[in-house]
Amino acid sequence: MRRTYIAGNWKMHKTVSEAVALARELAPAAAEVDHDVMIAPPFTSLASVGEALRGSKIILGAQNMGPAESGAHTGEVSPLMLLDVGVQTVILGHSERRHKYGEPDELINEKVLLALGHGLAVVLCVGETIEERESGTTENVVERQVRGGLAGVLSDQMERITVAYEPVWAIGTGKTATPEDADAVHAFIRRLVAELYSSDIAEDLTIQYGGSVKPANVKDLMAKSNIDGALVGGASLTAEAFIPIVKFDA
C-alpha cells in the first residue's frame, strides 16, 4: 500500500548538539501524524540523534553510504556502520552526489543493492538539470536513472524502495516545479516502474518530490495524485519550517 512519506535531508548542517536538539523538537510533531517521517542528519550526529529519537516515530536516515561492507575505502561509511547506530534508511543518488561528486548510475546501483542486501530501506533520487529540461530530455534522463538505479532489484525488494524526484534546478534555488509539472514526472516514473515490475508494484510505490519544498507549497504538491511525499532540504533545518510540512494535512 502506498504510504505518505515526509523526509528531511539536513545535508552538511548541524553540530551534534544542534542535531539532537532539533530531533527532540520534531519528535512530538511526528507523533501527531499518521504518515512516515524521516530525518537524515550528518554522519557525525547519527548515533546521538538515534538515541534522542528512541521511542519516537521518526525514522533515522543516512544521507549516503559507501559501496562496500568494509575495507580500504577512506572517508566512506558502510551499511554495517549505519545499522550499528540505528539507521533504517539511506538516501542514494542525490543530485549533489551525482553532479558535485561524479557518482554514476552504476555506482549508485551498487550502493542500492548493498543497502537492500543488508535490510536497509532506500530513497533513490532522480532528476534532470535545467539544461536537460530545456532540451526536452527530462523523461530520458529520469528513465536512465530509474533503470540504472533499480537494475538487479527484485520485485520483493521494491517495498523498501522510495523514489524521490528532485529536479536539480529546483534544489536550494527557491525555484519549484509546478505541482502539475512535478506530478507529470511522478506519473512517468510510475508507468516506468509498472513496465519494469508490475502495475501493483508501481501503484504501491511511494514517490517523493524534492526541490525547494516549503510550508507555503507543500499542500499544493501533496494534493497531486502521484506525489506521495517530500524530500525536504533547507526547510527541514528548523522546527518552525519543517513541522508545518510534516503536518501538512493536519
Backbone as CSV, one residue per row, in Angstrom:
resi,resn,N_x,N_y,N_z,CA_x,CA_y,CA_z,C_x,C_y,C_z
1,MET,0.845,-1.193,0.000,0.000,0.000,0.000,0.885,1.249,0.000
2,ARG,0.568,2.206,-0.870,1.358,3.432,-0.970,1.256,4.229,0.322
3,ARG,2.407,4.741,0.801,2.403,5.485,2.054,2.864,6.916,1.804
4,THR,2.368,7.827,2.609,2.827,9.207,2.582,4.106,9.294,3.410
5,TYR,5.102,10.014,2.875,6.440,9.953,3.458,7.110,11.327,3.345
6,ILE,7.305,11.983,4.488,7.968,13.273,4.552,9.359,13.073,5.151
7,ALA,10.388,13.512,4.434,11.763,13.293,4.881,12.539,14.603,4.884
8,GLY,13.429,14.743,5.853,14.290,15.909,5.936,15.747,15.524,5.754
9,ASN,16.388,16.112,4.751,17.801,15.874,4.477,18.578,17.093,4.977
10,TRP,19.315,16.933,6.072,19.980,18.061,6.707,21.300,18.427,6.044
11,LYS,21.762,17.594,5.116,22.990,17.864,4.367,24.136,18.192,5.339
12,MET,25.040,19.112,4.988,26.188,19.388,5.857,25.872,20.556,6.793
13,HIS,24.877,20.310,7.646,24.441,21.284,8.635,24.268,20.577,9.979
14,LYS,24.432,21.311,11.036,24.159,20.903,12.420,25.342,20.182,13.071
15,THR,25.775,20.743,14.202,26.674,20.019,15.093,25.862,18.935,15.792
16,VAL,26.545,18.099,16.544,25.835,17.022,17.247,24.784,17.595,18.191
17,SER,25.160,18.585,18.976,24.199,19.137,19.942,23.030,19.810,19.233
18,GLU,23.291,20.505,18.135,22.218,21.146,17.375,21.285,20.102,16.761
19,ALA,21.854,19.022,16.247,21.050,17.975,15.621,20.152,17.288,16.647
20,VAL,20.700,17.002,17.810,19.917,16.362,18.874,18.776,17.268,19.312
21,ALA,19.069,18.551,19.459,18.037,19.493,19.897,16.898,19.559,18.888
22,LEU,17.224,19.602,17.592,16.184,19.672,16.572,15.390,18.373,16.517
23,ALA,16.071,17.244,16.610,15.365,15.955,16.592,14.342,15.887,17.728
24,ARG,14.724,16.377,18.897,13.801,16.355,20.046,12.616,17.287,19.830
25,GLU,12.836,18.398,19.135,11.734,19.300,18.821,10.754,18.669,17.844
26,LEU,11.274,17.872,16.930,10.436,17.300,15.871,9.634,16.083,16.325
27,ALA,10.141,15.367,17.294,9.507,14.104,17.683,8.031,14.239,18.064
28,PRO,7.634,15.235,18.848,6.206,15.332,19.190,5.316,15.575,17.972
29,ALA,5.796,16.358,17.002,5.002,16.621,15.805,4.809,15.353,14.993
30,ALA,5.854,14.548,14.888,5.745,13.292,14.136,4.756,12.341,14.798
31,ALA,4.634,12.427,16.114,3.705,11.554,16.826,2.254,11.895,16.518
32,GLU,2.013,13.099,15.985,0.644,13.550,15.728,0.148,13.215,14.327
33,VAL,1.001,12.642,13.469,0.588,12.350,12.097,0.602,10.844,11.864
34,ASP,-0.160,10.427,10.860,-0.251,9.000,10.557,0.795,8.542,9.542
35,HIS,1.427,9.498,8.840,2.353,9.113,7.784,3.784,8.982,8.300
36,ASP,4.675,8.529,7.413,6.072,8.323,7.765,6.824,9.644,7.760
37,VAL,7.729,9.779,8.731,8.593,10.952,8.824,10.025,10.453,9.037
38,MET,10.946,10.993,8.255,12.353,10.600,8.360,13.228,11.843,8.431
39,ILE,14.314,11.756,9.186,15.335,12.801,9.145,16.689,12.149,8.890
40,ALA,17.512,12.849,8.110,18.844,12.354,7.780,19.874,13.399,8.207
41,PRO,20.361,13.304,9.442,21.388,14.232,9.919,22.758,13.833,9.360
42,PRO,23.788,14.660,9.592,25.138,14.282,9.158,25.606,13.002,9.860
43,PHE,26.587,12.344,9.256,27.117,11.106,9.829,27.558,11.292,11.271
44,THR,28.174,12.443,11.583,28.703,12.677,12.929,27.615,12.697,13.996
45,SER,26.370,12.926,13.578,25.265,13.054,14.532,24.372,11.824,14.596
46,LEU,24.601,10.853,13.738,23.657,9.745,13.630,23.454,9.008,14.955
47,ALA,24.535,8.652,15.623,24.391,7.877,16.862,23.633,8.677,17.918
48,SER,23.993,9.937,18.086,23.352,10.757,19.118,21.897,11.047,18.786
49,VAL,21.619,11.331,17.517,20.229,11.573,17.111,19.416,10.292,17.258
50,GLY,20.014,9.163,16.927,19.317,7.893,17.109,18.896,7.681,18.553
51,GLU,19.787,8.022,19.486,19.448,7.919,20.900,18.327,8.891,21.263
52,ALA,18.399,10.101,20.717,17.382,11.112,21.017,16.011,10.707,20.493
53,LEU,16.000,9.943,19.402,14.738,9.534,18.787,14.195,8.223,19.337
54,ARG,14.916,7.611,20.246,14.481,6.309,20.773,13.054,6.393,21.304
55,GLY,12.191,5.525,20.805,10.796,5.512,21.219,9.904,6.433,20.410
56,SER,10.485,7.235,19.500,9.671,8.130,18.676,9.302,7.439,17.362
57,LYS,8.436,8.094,16.586,8.019,7.541,15.291,8.966,7.918,14.162
58,ILE,9.893,8.824,14.416,10.742,9.322,13.329,11.750,8.259,12.904
59,ILE,11.856,8.070,11.605,12.813,7.141,11.016,14.177,7.827,10.941
60,LEU,15.224,7.125,11.325,16.580,7.666,11.230,17.174,7.273,9.879
61,GLY,17.548,8.289,9.108,18.113,8.045,7.790,19.540,8.540,7.690
62,ALA,20.279,8.007,6.714,21.622,8.483,6.386,21.582,9.137,5.015
63,GLN,22.483,10.096,4.813,22.474,10.878,3.577,23.196,10.195,2.423
64,ASN,23.954,9.164,2.715,24.741,8.484,1.695,25.290,7.216,2.329
65,MET,25.988,6.417,1.541,26.577,5.179,2.035,27.671,4.762,1.073
66,GLY,28.713,4.151,1.596,29.775,3.637,0.745,29.340,2.372,0.021
67,PRO,30.145,1.931,-0.973,29.760,0.788,-1.801,30.278,-0.562,-1.311
68,ALA,30.753,-0.631,-0.057,31.326,-1.887,0.437,31.044,-2.037,1.921
69,GLU,31.151,-3.276,2.412,30.928,-3.546,3.837,32.088,-3.062,4.695
70,SER,33.295,-3.154,4.153,34.493,-2.759,4.900,35.654,-2.694,3.921
71,GLY,36.811,-2.274,4.419,37.993,-2.300,3.565,38.629,-0.942,3.373
72,ALA,39.479,-0.860,2.349,40.265,0.352,2.080,39.419,1.354,1.300
73,HIS,38.512,2.012,2.013,37.599,2.995,1.409,37.623,4.259,2.271
74,THR,38.724,4.974,2.201,38.933,6.144,3.047,37.781,7.144,2.895
75,GLY,37.225,7.534,4.029,36.172,8.536,4.026,34.776,8.000,3.820
76,GLU,34.632,6.703,3.585,33.307,6.130,3.340,32.720,5.526,4.619
77,VAL,31.416,5.319,4.594,30.693,4.728,5.722,29.912,3.529,5.200
78,SER,30.064,2.395,5.831,29.468,1.161,5.325,28.062,0.938,5.866
79,PRO,27.298,0.042,5.222,25.962,-0.263,5.745,26.015,-0.861,7.144
80,LEU,27.061,-1.612,7.452,27.179,-2.203,8.781,27.329,-1.112,9.838
81,MET,28.083,-0.062,9.500,28.249,1.058,10.426,26.939,1.803,10.630
82,LEU,26.180,1.970,9.554,24.892,2.650,9.653,23.919,1.846,10.507
83,LEU,23.849,0.564,10.262,22.955,-0.284,11.047,23.342,-0.269,12.530
84,ASP,24.617,-0.191,12.793,25.118,-0.231,14.169,24.637,0.951,15.000
85,VAL,24.357,2.087,14.331,23.896,3.263,15.078,22.398,3.496,14.902
86,GLY,21.700,2.505,14.349,20.248,2.571,14.303,19.637,3.133,13.042
87,VAL,20.449,3.345,12.003,19.905,3.852,10.738,18.989,2.807,10.120
88,GLN,17.857,3.271,9.588,16.880,2.383,8.963,16.788,2.556,7.450
89,THR,17.169,3.739,6.972,17.058,4.001,5.538,18.209,4.893,5.096
90,VAL,18.512,4.863,3.803,19.627,5.642,3.285,19.221,6.322,1.983
91,ILE,19.606,7.590,1.852,19.372,8.351,0.623,20.519,8.065,-0.339
92,LEU,20.200,7.633,-1.548,21.228,7.325,-2.532,20.919,8.020,-3.858
93,GLY,21.974,8.447,-4.541,21.792,9.084,-5.846,21.337,10.521,-5.782
94,HIS,21.488,11.176,-4.623,21.090,12.584,-4.535,21.828,13.375,-5.602
95,SER,21.188,14.403,-6.121,21.771,15.162,-7.236,23.142,15.728,-6.885
96,GLU,23.361,16.057,-5.611,24.671,16.571,-5.233,25.727,15.483,-5.326
97,ARG,25.358,14.251,-5.011,26.295,13.137,-5.178,26.553,12.875,-6.666
98,ARG,25.520,12.989,-7.469,25.680,12.748,-8.911,26.508,13.851,-9.573
99,HIS,26.170,15.104,-9.285,26.719,16.201,-10.074,27.930,16.880,-9.440
100,LYS,28.001,16.939,-8.114,29.169,17.547,-7.479,30.293,16.542,-7.266
101,TYR,29.914,15.280,-7.036,30.912,14.275,-6.700,31.025,13.174,-7.756
102,GLY,30.326,13.333,-8.855,30.535,12.490,-10.030,30.090,11.051,-9.904
103,GLU,29.096,10.768,-9.074,28.666,9.378,-8.925,27.795,8.959,-10.108
104,PRO,28.194,7.941,-10.855,27.410,7.461,-11.995,26.310,6.490,-11.562
105,ASP,25.407,6.198,-12.482,24.306,5.282,-12.188,24.814,3.931,-11.694
106,GLU,25.933,3.464,-12.248,26.455,2.142,-11.886,26.864,2.091,-10.413
107,LEU,27.504,3.150,-9.938,27.920,3.190,-8.534,26.702,3.306,-7.624
108,ILE,25.758,4.128,-8.022,24.538,4.285,-7.225,23.807,2.954,-7.124
109,ASN,23.732,2.235,-8.226,23.084,0.922,-8.224,23.816,-0.062,-7.311
110,GLU,25.135,-0.013,-7.329,25.922,-0.874,-6.446,25.556,-0.614,-4.983
111,LYS,25.408,0.653,-4.651,25.027,1.020,-3.289,23.600,0.585,-2.962
112,VAL,22.688,0.759,-3.919,21.297,0.358,-3.706,21.224,-1.128,-3.374
113,LEU,21.890,-1.941,-4.175,21.850,-3.392,-3.961,22.484,-3.771,-2.629
114,LEU,23.575,-3.100,-2.266,24.237,-3.396,-0.995,23.344,-3.008,0.177
115,ALA,22.715,-1.840,0.096,21.828,-1.401,1.170,20.662,-2.370,1.349
116,LEU,20.031,-2.730,0.248,18.907,-3.666,0.326,19.353,-5.017,0.874
117,GLY,20.527,-5.441,0.477,21.053,-6.718,0.944,21.280,-6.764,2.439
118,HIS,21.422,-5.590,3.044,21.609,-5.517,4.498,20.348,-5.082,5.223
119,GLY,19.227,-5.064,4.521,17.956,-4.787,5.171,17.602,-3.328,5.317
120,LEU,18.412,-2.438,4.750,18.095,-1.017,4.804,17.049,-0.672,3.752
121,ALA,16.228,0.320,4.034,15.359,0.898,3.019,16.159,1.961,2.261
122,VAL,15.707,2.284,1.060,16.448,3.199,0.189,15.521,4.282,-0.344
123,VAL,15.995,5.522,-0.321,15.372,6.609,-1.067,16.269,6.860,-2.272
124,LEU,15.820,6.476,-3.457,16.593,6.627,-4.691,16.210,7.936,-5.365
125,CYS,17.172,8.850,-5.468,16.906,10.171,-6.033,17.194,10.202,-7.532
126,VAL,16.297,10.839,-8.265,16.464,11.006,-9.712,16.018,12.417,-10.077
127,GLY,16.514,12.930,-11.189,16.076,14.252,-11.616,17.006,14.859,-12.644
128,GLU,16.491,15.848,-13.382,17.206,16.447,-14.502,17.767,17.820,-14.160
129,THR,18.781,18.229,-14.897,19.317,19.581,-14.780,18.450,20.540,-15.588
130,ILE,18.705,21.829,-15.425,17.941,22.815,-16.193,18.229,22.679,-17.685
131,GLU,19.478,22.345,-18.042,19.811,22.156,-19.458,19.051,20.976,-20.043
132,GLU,18.931,19.915,-19.274,18.215,18.729,-19.749,16.724,19.010,-19.874
133,ARG,16.185,19.763,-18.924,14.759,20.119,-19.022,14.505,20.990,-20.251
134,GLU,15.350,21.994,-20.457,15.133,22.916,-21.568,15.352,22.258,-22.924
135,SER,16.130,21.183,-22.936,16.346,20.463,-24.193,15.305,19.382,-24.430
136,GLY,14.347,19.247,-23.501,13.262,18.287,-23.668,13.629,16.847,-23.373
137,THR,14.704,16.634,-22.588,15.153,15.265,-22.329,14.869,14.798,-20.904
138,THR,13.978,15.492,-20.190,13.679,15.117,-18.802,13.337,13.641,-18.670
139,GLU,12.415,13.151,-19.475,11.999,11.752,-19.341,13.129,10.795,-19.674
140,ASN,13.948,11.127,-20.662,15.080,10.262,-20.996,16.050,10.161,-19.826
141,VAL,16.343,11.301,-19.211,17.272,11.322,-18.080,16.697,10.544,-16.897
142,VAL,15.457,10.809,-16.569,14.826,10.144,-15.432,14.723,8.638,-15.686
143,GLU,14.389,8.259,-16.898,14.309,6.822,-17.212,15.669,6.158,-17.045
144,ARG,16.719,6.797,-17.526,18.061,6.211,-17.388,18.428,6.038,-15.919
145,GLN,18.103,7.038,-15.110,18.455,6.978,-13.693,17.627,5.934,-12.953
146,VAL,16.340,5.838,-13.277,15.492,4.831,-12.622,15.925,3.428,-13.023
147,ARG,16.083,3.211,-14.313,16.519,1.884,-14.774,17.887,1.527,-14.193
148,GLY,18.803,2.484,-14.214,20.138,2.219,-13.691,20.127,1.973,-12.200
149,GLY,19.385,2.768,-11.459,19.356,2.623,-10.012,18.695,1.342,-9.543
150,LEU,17.703,0.872,-10.301,16.944,-0.315,-9.895,17.436,-1.603,-10.550
151,ALA,18.483,-1.537,-11.341,18.992,-2.738,-12.017,19.321,-3.820,-10.984
152,GLY,18.740,-4.990,-11.171,19.006,-6.099,-10.258,18.176,-6.097,-8.989
153,VAL,17.356,-5.059,-8.772,16.474,-5.032,-7.603,15.289,-5.961,-7.860
154,LEU,15.036,-6.869,-6.951,13.981,-7.867,-7.128,12.617,-7.282,-6.761
155,SER,11.588,-7.898,-7.300,10.230,-7.417,-7.042,9.921,-7.348,-5.558
156,ASP,10.358,-8.361,-4.799,10.025,-8.372,-3.370,10.874,-7.394,-2.561
157,GLN,11.866,-6.758,-3.204,12.646,-5.724,-2.532,12.077,-4.331,-2.767
158,MET,11.173,-4.214,-3.717,10.655,-2.892,-4.076,9.854,-2.246,-2.952
159,GLU,9.362,-3.029,-2.011,8.632,-2.443,-0.891,9.542,-1.616,0.003
160,ARG,10.862,-1.778,-0.152,11.815,-0.984,0.632,12.449,0.134,-0.202
161,ILE,11.902,0.364,-1.392,12.383,1.441,-2.260,11.382,2.599,-2.273
162,THR,11.888,3.791,-2.063,11.151,5.024,-2.318,11.921,5.769,-3.406
163,VAL,11.226,6.313,-4.375,11.878,7.147,-5.390,11.599,8.608,-5.056
164,ALA,12.632,9.431,-5.131,12.476,10.877,-4.922,12.816,11.590,-6.220
165,TYR,11.831,12.265,-6.795,12.087,13.074,-7.990,12.501,14.461,-7.539
166,GLU,13.733,14.837,-7.863,14.252,16.138,-7.456,14.896,16.816,-8.666
167,PRO,14.139,17.677,-9.350,14.744,18.427,-10.450,15.912,19.247,-9.930
168,VAL,17.094,19.051,-10.513,18.311,19.655,-9.979,18.196,21.170,-9.915
169,TRP,17.510,21.740,-10.886,17.393,23.200,-10.973,16.510,23.792,-9.873
170,ALA,15.812,22.935,-9.129,14.919,23.427,-8.073,15.470,23.194,-6.676
171,ILE,16.673,22.649,-6.572,17.211,22.295,-5.260,18.009,23.467,-4.700
172,GLY,17.517,24.025,-3.608,18.203,25.114,-2.947,18.190,26.426,-3.709
173,THR,17.371,26.522,-4.742,17.356,27.725,-5.572,16.163,28.612,-5.286
174,GLY,15.192,28.069,-4.566,13.945,28.788,-4.373,12.949,28.542,-5.481
175,LYS,13.424,27.943,-6.586,12.526,27.589,-7.678,11.901,26.233,-7.387
176,THR,10.669,26.062,-7.765,9.969,24.797,-7.562,9.238,24.432,-8.839
177,ALA,9.316,23.168,-9.216,8.487,22.719,-10.328,7.028,22.951,-9.944
178,THR,6.205,23.330,-10.913,4.786,23.477,-10.581,4.256,22.118,-10.141
179,PRO,3.230,22.104,-9.309,2.652,20.811,-8.929,2.278,19.963,-10.142
180,GLU,1.816,20.616,-11.212,1.422,19.873,-12.415,2.637,19.250,-13.101
181,ASP,3.723,20.025,-13.216,4.939,19.507,-13.838,5.525,18.363,-13.010
182,ALA,5.565,18.552,-11.703,6.101,17.510,-10.840,5.264,16.242,-10.925
183,ASP,3.941,16.399,-10.901,3.060,15.237,-10.951,3.220,14.482,-12.257
184,ALA,3.462,15.197,-13.349,3.637,14.549,-14.654,4.869,13.650,-14.643
185,VAL,5.958,14.116,-14.031,7.164,13.285,-13.969,6.942,12.114,-13.016
186,HIS,6.258,12.357,-11.907,5.938,11.257,-10.987,5.106,10.190,-11.697
187,ALA,4.136,10.617,-12.487,3.307,9.663,-13.228,4.153,8.875,-14.226
188,PHE,5.105,9.557,-14.860,6.013,8.876,-15.789,6.829,7.810,-15.061
189,ILE,7.352,8.152,-13.887,8.117,7.183,-13.099,7.249,5.985,-12.738
190,ARG,5.997,6.240,-12.384,5.104,5.141,-12.006,4.832,4.224,-13.202
191,ARG,4.656,4.820,-14.376,4.457,3.992,-15.580,5.704,3.168,-15.884
192,LEU,6.869,3.754,-15.694,8.116,3.048,-15.949,8.286,1.876,-14.983
193,VAL,7.984,2.090,-13.717,8.092,1.012,-12.732,7.085,-0.093,-13.034
194,ALA,5.913,0.261,-13.532,4.940,-0.751,-13.945,5.502,-1.601,-15.079
195,GLU,6.215,-0.956,-15.988,6.839,-1.686,-17.098,7.964,-2.597,-16.606
196,LEU,8.736,-2.102,-15.642,9.868,-2.868,-15.136,9.432,-3.994,-14.207
197,TYR,8.356,-3.790,-13.459,7.924,-4.756,-12.456,6.473,-5.175,-12.696
198,SER,5.536,-4.418,-12.156,4.120,-4.715,-12.352,3.311,-3.477,-12.003
199,SER,2.065,-3.474,-12.432,1.207,-2.325,-12.113,0.946,-2.236,-10.616
200,ASP,0.868,-3.377,-9.935,0.642,-3.365,-8.490,1.828,-2.738,-7.753
201,ILE,3.034,-3.124,-8.146,4.229,-2.561,-7.507,4.312,-1.069,-7.788
202,ALA,4.003,-0.678,-9.016,4.035,0.747,-9.371,3.000,1.533,-8.573
203,GLU,1.830,0.969,-8.401,0.779,1.666,-7.664,1.137,1.813,-6.192
204,ASP,1.864,0.845,-5.648,2.250,0.881,-4.239,3.497,1.727,-3.983
205,LEU,4.222,2.088,-5.043,5.481,2.807,-4.891,5.247,4.230,-4.368
206,THR,5.972,4.593,-3.325,5.953,5.960,-2.827,6.956,6.788,-3.618
207,ILE,6.500,7.899,-4.188,7.370,8.803,-4.943,7.312,10.177,-4.294
208,GLN,8.449,10.607,-3.776,8.551,11.914,-3.135,8.941,12.978,-4.157
209,TYR,8.600,14.218,-3.838,9.115,15.358,-4.607,10.130,16.091,-3.758
210,GLY,11.245,16.474,-4.371,12.258,17.250,-3.672,12.695,18.434,-4.514
211,GLY,12.761,19.586,-3.919,13.195,20.768,-4.651,12.497,22.010,-4.146
212,SER,13.104,22.658,-3.140,12.543,23.885,-2.553,11.118,23.691,-2.037
213,VAL,10.883,22.553,-1.374,9.599,22.330,-0.704,9.560,23.200,0.542
214,LYS,8.455,23.900,0.734,8.296,24.836,1.852,6.880,24.711,2.428
215,PRO,6.644,25.258,3.612,5.278,25.236,4.149,4.263,25.858,3.195
216,ALA,4.694,26.838,2.407,3.767,27.548,1.524,3.342,26.744,0.303
217,ASN,4.130,25.726,-0.088,3.766,24.986,-1.308,3.498,23.502,-1.082
218,VAL,3.733,23.003,0.135,3.633,21.563,0.346,2.215,21.037,0.117
219,LYS,1.192,21.781,0.512,-0.180,21.281,0.343,-0.547,21.143,-1.127
220,ASP,-0.145,22.110,-1.951,-0.448,22.033,-3.378,0.272,20.866,-4.029
221,LEU,1.517,20.635,-3.618,2.262,19.494,-4.169,1.612,18.172,-3.737
222,MET,1.300,18.069,-2.457,0.773,16.811,-1.931,-0.645,16.526,-2.401
223,ALA,-1.322,17.524,-2.940,-2.678,17.315,-3.448,-2.685,16.535,-4.758
224,LYS,-1.531,16.437,-5.413,-1.457,15.743,-6.694,-1.455,14.218,-6.490
225,SER,-2.085,13.523,-7.422,-2.349,12.095,-7.220,-1.106,11.219,-7.242
226,ASN,-0.026,11.682,-7.869,1.174,10.851,-7.951,2.295,11.314,-7.029
227,ILE,2.065,12.381,-6.264,3.067,12.875,-5.322,2.711,12.379,-3.931
228,ASP,3.574,11.541,-3.384,3.264,10.838,-2.143,4.037,11.356,-0.942
229,GLY,4.907,12.333,-1.162,5.700,12.812,-0.047,6.674,13.867,-0.512
230,ALA,7.582,14.230,0.385,8.550,15.273,0.080,9.896,14.917,0.684
231,LEU,10.945,15.190,-0.080,12.317,15.117,0.411,12.764,16.567,0.560
232,VAL,12.853,17.019,1.786,12.997,18.442,2.096,14.430,18.744,2.510
233,GLY,15.006,19.798,1.942,16.349,20.209,2.291,16.343,21.341,3.289
234,GLY,16.513,22.577,2.801,16.662,23.736,3.676,15.544,23.924,4.680
235,ALA,14.317,23.633,4.273,13.179,23.842,5.172,13.088,22.786,6.269
236,SER,13.969,21.782,6.229,13.968,20.780,7.306,14.939,21.133,8.421
237,LEU,15.609,22.290,8.300,16.666,22.636,9.246,16.175,23.383,10.477
238,THR,14.899,23.763,10.489,14.322,24.372,11.685,12.967,23.734,11.962
239,ALA,12.632,23.648,13.222,11.325,23.105,13.586,10.209,23.991,13.050
240,GLU,10.438,25.299,13.041,9.414,26.243,12.601,9.013,26.005,11.151
241,ALA,9.968,25.622,10.312,9.666,25.378,8.904,9.257,23.928,8.645
242,PHE,9.911,22.982,9.327,9.680,21.573,8.987,8.399,21.022,9.588
243,ILE,8.043,21.456,10.779,6.837,20.916,11.410,5.578,21.195,10.554
244,PRO,5.394,22.396,10.003,4.227,22.579,9.129,4.232,21.688,7.893
245,ILE,5.412,21.327,7.416,5.492,20.390,6.283,5.099,19.003,6.745
246,VAL,5.646,18.581,7.882,5.301,17.271,8.444,3.794,17.168,8.681
247,LYS,3.187,18.260,9.157,1.758,18.270,9.496,0.913,18.931,8.405
248,PHE,1.328,18.758,7.143,0.665,19.459,6.038,-0.821,19.145,5.939
249,ASP,-1.217,17.961,6.378,-2.620,17.556,6.240,-3.393,17.676,7.534
250,ALA,-2.795,18.326,8.530,-3.470,18.448,9.830,-4.561,19.506,9.769
